[in-house]
Amino acid sequence: MSRVLFGNLVIELQWENLLGLNKESDEVRELAAGRNGSKQYLVVQNALGSRVAGLADLAANVRKTEFFALAGLLRAVTDDQNIVFLHTDPDDISNFVFIAIQDGKPESDRVLPRAAAIDAAIDFIQKIGAGVTILGDIDDSQIQVTRHVNLEDIATSLTDEEKSGYKLNPLPSKGFGGLLLLIVALSILGGGYWWWADVAEKEAQAKIAEATAAQPDPVVEYKAQLQNALKLEPLSSGVAYAKAVETIILGLPSEVGGWKVNRLLCKEKTCMVIWVRREGGTFETILAQRQNTQFQDMNTAVENITFFDSPGSGNEVSPVSRELFYMKAGVRMQTLEDAGKQIEKDKKLMNISLSKLEPIAPLPVSLKRRSKSVEVISKGDWSMKGHLAFIDSVSGLMAQAGNMSLTEVSVVLDEKSPEFTAQGKFYVK
């Protein structure tokens, strides 16, 4: 049953797709007839023209008091098309309000136990892939909100004009339904039935064709989702970027003015260097040669080195076929691992790993049978750990297939065995 929360926000509506085969009011009445008790409704349309109707069963009179669908108002809170809303139930803190919106259309509007709500949110996010905005007040290790929003924020921050588009309306009346039946009966008696039936058939076929044409092509929608997901990936951190990182690391002096490099962390075009003071080193001696150093305490200093990779070929990462990746980069990985074992017996000087592949944008169920006509791109994680002397193997490995990006490189300068760890993503189709 639908409920009213703070600010006359209504939850637990039943959302159904409108096909456009009949007038909107007729379709809404038909949907409500199949759900006894529905008294109010709201129609929401997304950017592609698809519409859904939300049905409510409030006992209150919506002609005298304004009530607003919370699922609809969430579209006014953010411009994003895919939204998850998780908020503590004001009446029972063990439950959560769970609302899911896909492509601008509400599809789930329920109150669930906390664990079930989190599971439902995770399932929805995995179904959509990247690009889901998470709103609400939940604080949980399994899921992090993109933006903290509570019911009071929603009810008070939106203007009356913004809220008016999501006001619940009483179900449409039948209007001239009886008159239409009378006209049909008279036409039958007058011998016009066959003419009327032919016209009605043509109109129905035209409406079906119009509704079919208005429905978004699932292939086009999936390709758009895939492109949006790819925009979030580090596809501009390819071979040239890896070489720039290697240049910074290999060109850095291990000791300056009595201060020694302890470790480095390079990510997002910045290398953070941790300097540790040795005997004889002072603030003055390191600043004389490393002017951008910032001191953390008496014996530790941090220096951030910003760099730019060379423009041109080698920057961009592009998906390749699985066979090409494993035959080129995969074989190279195995060769590097084996070579490390031969250099020093019974000790691995190089350790490389690959994760399981996951699709960047999961293929919708409706396209499973058409998978051959749709390109699916998957990604995985890779990592390489070895002696610092082999750090130039990172860019060499990435150059094999051109589908590997570099997200992070860390270095620990242990006097006995300085080591580096590099990690990133790879993409196949």
Legacy VTK file of the C-alpha trace (Angstrom):
# vtk DataFile Version 3.0
C-alpha trace
ASCII
DATASET POLYDATA
POINTS 429 float
0.000 0.000 0.000
1.287 3.493 -0.867
2.524 5.624 2.043
2.948 9.333 2.678
6.246 10.519 4.193
7.568 13.924 5.254
6.590 16.772 2.935
3.713 14.751 1.380
6.215 12.549 -0.463
4.578 9.305 -1.576
6.379 5.960 -1.868
5.470 2.393 -2.863
3.789 3.254 -6.158
3.262 0.534 -8.727
5.103 1.565 -11.921
3.982 0.168 -15.277
5.074 0.871 -18.871
2.599 2.625 -21.145
2.533 1.108 -24.634
0.837 4.007 -26.398
-1.706 1.762 -28.121
-4.618 3.768 -26.680
-5.158 7.205 -25.236
-3.111 7.784 -22.099
-6.198 8.091 -19.886
-7.623 4.827 -21.253
-4.361 2.940 -20.629
-4.119 4.302 -17.086
-7.697 3.209 -16.341
-7.000 -0.276 -17.741
-3.885 -0.622 -15.577
-5.749 0.597 -12.495
-8.624 -1.814 -13.177
-6.191 -4.710 -12.907
-5.033 -3.449 -9.506
-8.039 -2.998 -7.273
-7.698 -0.053 -4.940
-5.687 2.283 -7.173
-6.997 5.819 -6.786
-4.207 8.130 -7.975
-1.680 8.136 -10.771
1.284 9.952 -12.300
2.760 9.581 -15.808
6.523 10.093 -16.254
8.301 10.355 -19.616
12.039 9.941 -20.183
14.300 11.695 -22.696
13.609 9.031 -25.343
9.853 9.472 -25.135
9.082 6.234 -23.240
6.398 6.639 -20.572
5.546 4.871 -17.330
2.527 5.261 -15.078
2.783 5.186 -11.292
-0.344 3.972 -9.475
-1.070 4.828 -5.826
-3.806 3.805 -3.425
-3.863 6.683 -0.935
-6.958 7.138 1.184
-6.442 10.923 1.139
-8.210 13.214 -1.319
-5.624 14.466 -3.820
-8.031 17.143 -5.058
-7.774 18.945 -1.709
-4.148 18.148 -0.768
-1.100 17.948 -3.006
0.943 14.728 -2.867
4.140 14.092 -4.835
5.713 10.836 -6.054
9.160 10.582 -4.450
10.450 8.499 -7.382
9.521 11.315 -9.736
11.108 14.048 -7.589
14.424 12.167 -7.606
14.626 12.984 -11.327
14.545 16.661 -10.373
17.266 16.201 -7.739
19.805 14.952 -10.304
20.085 15.022 -14.091
21.419 11.462 -14.166
19.208 8.879 -15.868
20.101 5.852 -13.711
19.424 6.372 -10.010
19.322 4.280 -6.833
17.731 5.788 -3.706
18.329 4.137 -0.313
16.850 5.895 2.721
16.023 4.783 6.224
12.294 4.177 6.701
11.144 6.917 9.139
8.605 4.503 10.663
10.982 1.551 11.096
14.761 2.063 11.062
15.331 -1.627 10.286
13.807 -1.048 6.841
14.920 1.030 3.876
13.064 2.856 1.132
14.472 1.445 -2.118
13.786 3.222 -5.417
15.458 2.307 -8.720
15.219 4.453 -11.859
16.547 3.192 -15.192
16.909 5.492 -18.198
14.786 8.113 -16.437
11.897 5.683 -15.748
11.069 4.474 -12.190
10.883 0.696 -12.122
11.102 -0.244 -8.423
9.547 1.639 -5.499
9.473 -0.465 -2.342
10.235 -0.657 1.371
12.528 -3.576 2.202
14.565 -4.874 5.152
18.030 -3.290 5.196
19.908 -6.340 3.842
17.338 -6.970 1.095
17.409 -3.300 0.056
21.214 -3.327 -0.224
21.118 -6.566 -2.254
18.446 -5.112 -4.560
20.534 -1.953 -5.054
23.681 -3.947 -5.847
21.761 -6.142 -8.328
20.391 -3.032 -10.071
23.838 -1.398 -10.266
25.365 -4.576 -11.703
22.544 -4.804 -14.255
23.090 -1.217 -15.421
26.882 -1.247 -15.214
28.630 2.082 -14.844
26.919 5.446 -14.484
24.485 4.854 -11.583
23.994 7.736 -9.137
23.347 6.553 -5.565
21.310 8.936 -3.398
20.094 8.626 0.188
21.318 8.425 3.769
22.700 4.877 3.864
26.105 4.283 5.463
27.301 0.784 4.630
30.600 -0.790 3.565
28.922 -2.620 0.666
27.572 0.476 -1.029
28.635 4.125 -0.954
26.275 6.988 -1.743
27.231 9.412 -4.492
25.379 12.184 -2.693
23.820 12.290 0.778
20.179 13.329 0.426
17.408 12.970 3.009
13.644 13.387 2.740
13.708 16.910 4.157
16.282 17.956 1.554
14.045 16.735 -1.249
10.846 18.230 0.153
12.311 21.681 0.880
15.011 22.221 -1.751
12.797 21.851 -4.831
10.626 24.721 -6.023
6.859 24.418 -6.401
7.343 24.494 -10.161
9.838 21.608 -10.039
7.503 19.550 -7.856
4.346 20.285 -9.834
5.310 17.888 -12.616
5.280 14.969 -10.168
1.993 15.675 -8.372
-0.387 12.728 -8.062
-3.702 13.086 -9.866
-7.017 11.277 -9.343
-7.645 8.482 -11.816
-9.173 9.783 -15.075
-12.938 9.352 -15.338
-14.572 7.380 -18.117
-15.875 10.597 -19.686
-17.702 9.889 -22.920
-17.353 6.111 -22.781
-21.170 5.614 -22.553
-21.809 7.971 -25.461
-19.286 6.110 -27.600
-21.062 2.824 -26.868
-24.354 4.399 -27.901
-22.846 5.623 -31.182
-21.474 2.129 -31.878
-24.879 0.585 -31.218
-26.609 3.056 -33.517
-24.067 2.449 -36.260
-24.702 -1.285 -36.026
-28.437 -0.739 -36.251
-27.962 1.598 -39.174
-25.965 -0.937 -41.155
-22.632 0.879 -40.696
-20.964 -1.796 -38.628
-18.655 -3.152 -41.325
-17.483 0.303 -42.308
-16.842 1.155 -38.674
-14.954 -2.106 -38.061
-12.706 -1.495 -41.074
-11.887 2.033 -39.928
-11.272 0.864 -36.358
-8.950 -1.885 -37.599
-6.927 0.585 -39.647
-6.711 3.016 -36.745
-5.594 0.253 -34.399
-2.910 -0.879 -36.851
-1.728 2.711 -37.257
-1.498 3.129 -33.482
0.452 -0.111 -33.150
2.870 0.991 -35.885
3.236 4.425 -34.269
3.876 2.895 -30.811
6.403 0.458 -32.243
8.257 3.269 -34.001
8.258 5.356 -30.809
9.804 2.584 -28.733
13.574 3.075 -28.450
15.718 0.511 -30.259
17.305 -1.670 -27.520
20.473 -1.994 -29.609
20.815 1.800 -29.812
20.132 2.120 -26.078
22.743 -0.531 -25.241
25.366 1.088 -27.450
24.737 4.402 -25.674
25.136 2.712 -22.280
28.367 1.101 -23.479
29.794 4.416 -24.674
28.881 6.097 -21.374
30.583 3.284 -19.461
33.728 3.563 -21.602
33.973 7.285 -20.799
34.546 6.338 -17.148
37.473 4.048 -17.971
41.164 5.187 -17.972
41.532 4.772 -21.744
44.064 7.601 -22.071
46.644 5.956 -19.799
48.343 3.713 -22.341
51.941 3.005 -23.344
53.056 6.654 -23.555
51.701 7.264 -20.063
53.551 4.185 -18.721
56.819 5.385 -20.275
56.370 8.799 -18.638
55.943 7.108 -15.242
59.030 4.951 -15.829
61.052 8.051 -16.755
60.127 9.760 -13.483
61.006 6.715 -11.383
64.281 5.851 -13.131
65.408 9.487 -13.229
64.864 10.108 -9.528
68.062 10.110 -7.397
67.940 7.571 -4.608
69.568 9.982 -2.129
69.789 13.774 -1.905
71.515 15.816 0.822
71.317 13.106 3.426
67.712 12.185 2.560
66.872 8.842 0.931
63.852 7.830 -1.135
61.756 5.391 0.881
58.840 4.739 -1.501
56.878 6.205 -4.412
53.284 6.139 -5.567
52.401 7.263 -9.111
48.781 7.701 -10.208
46.713 10.248 -12.140
49.820 11.964 -13.606
51.398 12.639 -10.210
54.186 10.758 -8.440
54.315 11.136 -4.669
57.837 10.572 -3.301
58.462 9.820 0.374
61.892 10.989 1.575
63.400 9.722 4.851
66.212 11.566 6.616
69.549 9.847 7.111
72.375 10.939 9.387
73.627 14.364 8.345
70.497 15.324 6.418
68.657 18.526 7.336
65.676 20.513 6.114
68.115 22.833 4.407
70.076 20.173 2.543
67.030 18.640 0.848
65.358 21.967 0.054
68.546 23.081 -1.666
67.921 20.434 -4.361
64.223 19.502 -4.062
62.385 22.822 -3.650
58.845 21.353 -3.798
59.367 19.107 -0.782
56.938 19.395 2.144
57.922 18.146 5.591
55.711 15.756 7.531
57.812 15.529 10.690
61.461 15.681 11.734
62.522 12.770 9.560
59.936 12.484 6.764
59.203 14.658 3.741
56.813 14.358 0.786
57.370 15.583 -2.772
54.677 15.556 -5.480
55.973 15.427 -9.050
53.395 16.232 -11.733
54.159 15.052 -15.247
52.625 14.937 -18.713
52.782 11.951 -21.027
53.836 12.518 -24.619
50.924 13.282 -26.977
50.354 11.108 -30.010
50.214 7.378 -30.602
50.466 5.111 -27.601
48.224 7.194 -25.343
44.853 5.741 -26.202
43.813 2.241 -25.165
41.455 0.297 -27.431
39.706 -3.061 -26.892
41.071 -5.961 -28.960
39.862 -9.505 -29.499
40.381 -11.938 -26.646
42.530 -14.165 -28.852
44.870 -11.303 -29.757
45.255 -10.202 -26.135
46.097 -13.651 -24.762
48.344 -14.559 -27.696
50.291 -11.266 -27.516
50.190 -9.785 -24.018
49.298 -13.054 -22.265
52.235 -14.956 -23.744
54.528 -12.039 -22.889
53.393 -12.207 -19.258
54.180 -15.908 -19.049
57.597 -15.325 -20.635
58.468 -12.600 -18.117
57.469 -14.802 -15.178
59.552 -17.730 -16.477
62.558 -15.473 -17.131
62.415 -14.216 -13.544
62.605 -17.771 -12.241
65.654 -18.571 -14.382
67.596 -15.540 -13.120
67.362 -16.633 -9.507
66.419 -20.248 -8.854
63.527 -20.974 -6.461
62.618 -17.256 -6.276
60.124 -15.374 -8.424
61.594 -12.044 -9.524
58.427 -11.279 -11.473
54.824 -11.967 -10.463
52.015 -11.173 -12.921
48.279 -11.758 -12.514
45.057 -11.346 -14.511
41.537 -11.148 -13.091
38.324 -12.625 -14.437
36.654 -10.690 -17.263
33.479 -8.719 -16.565
31.335 -6.869 -19.156
31.648 -3.084 -18.959
27.919 -2.788 -19.650
25.921 -6.009 -19.054
23.961 -7.134 -22.098
20.183 -6.756 -21.480
18.118 -9.934 -21.488
16.196 -8.642 -24.505
19.404 -8.701 -26.576
20.715 -12.126 -25.545
19.437 -13.715 -28.749
20.918 -10.875 -30.800
24.340 -10.963 -29.143
26.055 -11.657 -32.483
24.854 -8.310 -33.813
25.921 -6.370 -30.696
29.537 -5.798 -29.682
30.109 -6.599 -26.000
33.251 -5.154 -24.405
34.657 -6.700 -21.232
37.395 -5.590 -18.891
39.703 -7.143 -16.325
42.445 -6.138 -13.898
46.134 -6.878 -14.372
49.061 -6.447 -12.005
52.814 -6.886 -12.214
55.214 -7.081 -9.273
58.954 -7.462 -9.565
62.460 -6.168 -8.969
62.845 -2.466 -9.764
65.448 -3.306 -12.418
62.623 -4.690 -14.597
60.243 -1.717 -14.352
60.659 -0.934 -18.059
58.892 -4.254 -18.689
55.612 -2.484 -17.853
55.478 -0.323 -20.980
56.909 -3.190 -23.048
54.077 -5.457 -21.917
51.408 -2.812 -22.530
52.687 -2.275 -26.080
52.012 -5.898 -27.058
48.286 -5.498 -27.783
47.531 -1.813 -27.096
44.525 -2.636 -24.905
46.080 -2.207 -21.444
45.853 0.913 -19.288
48.010 1.816 -16.293
46.277 3.133 -13.181
48.948 2.955 -10.491
52.642 2.221 -9.884
54.167 1.933 -6.414
57.841 1.470 -5.526
59.410 0.388 -2.248
63.176 1.015 -2.094
64.271 -1.728 0.224
68.098 -1.790 0.292
68.168 -5.560 -0.197
65.502 -5.868 -2.873
63.838 -2.720 -4.280
60.461 -3.675 -5.737
57.754 -2.112 -7.893
54.095 -2.978 -8.303
52.119 -1.843 -11.359
48.430 -2.345 -11.940
45.762 -1.383 -14.437
42.932 -2.527 -16.683
42.698 -4.453 -19.951
39.840 -4.468 -22.459
38.689 -7.153 -24.884
35.737 -7.730 -27.209
LINES 1 430
429 0 1 2 3 4 5 6 7 8 9 10 11 12 13 14 15 16 17 18 19 20 21 22 23 24 25 26 27 28 29 30 31 32 33 34 35 36 37 38 39 40 41 42 43 44 45 46 47 48 49 50 51 52 53 54 55 56 57 58 59 60 61 62 63 64 65 66 67 68 69 70 71 72 73 74 75 76 77 78 79 80 81 82 83 84 85 86 87 88 89 90 91 92 93 94 95 96 97 98 99 100 101 102 103 104 105 106 107 108 109 110 111 112 113 114 115 116 117 118 119 120 121 122 123 124 125 126 127 128 129 130 131 132 133 134 135 136 137 138 139 140 141 142 143 144 145 146 147 148 149 150 151 152 153 154 155 156 157 158 159 160 161 162 163 164 165 166 167 168 169 170 171 172 173 174 175 176 177 178 179 180 181 182 183 184 185 186 187 188 189 190 191 192 193 194 195 196 197 198 199 200 201 202 203 204 205 206 207 208 209 210 211 212 213 214 215 216 217 218 219 220 221 222 223 224 225 226 227 228 229 230 231 232 233 234 235 236 237 238 239 240 241 242 243 244 245 246 247 248 249 250 251 252 253 254 255 256 257 258 259 260 261 262 263 264 265 266 267 268 269 270 271 272 273 274 275 276 277 278 279 280 281 282 283 284 285 286 287 288 289 290 291 292 293 294 295 296 297 298 299 300 301 302 303 304 305 306 307 308 309 310 311 312 313 314 315 316 317 318 319 320 321 322 323 324 325 326 327 328 329 330 331 332 333 334 335 336 337 338 339 340 341 342 343 344 345 346 347 348 349 350 351 352 353 354 355 356 357 358 359 360 361 362 363 364 365 366 367 368 369 370 371 372 373 374 375 376 377 378 379 380 381 382 383 384 385 386 387 388 389 390 391 392 393 394 395 396 397 398 399 400 401 402 403 404 405 406 407 408 409 410 411 412 413 414 415 416 417 418 419 420 421 422 423 424 425 426 427 428
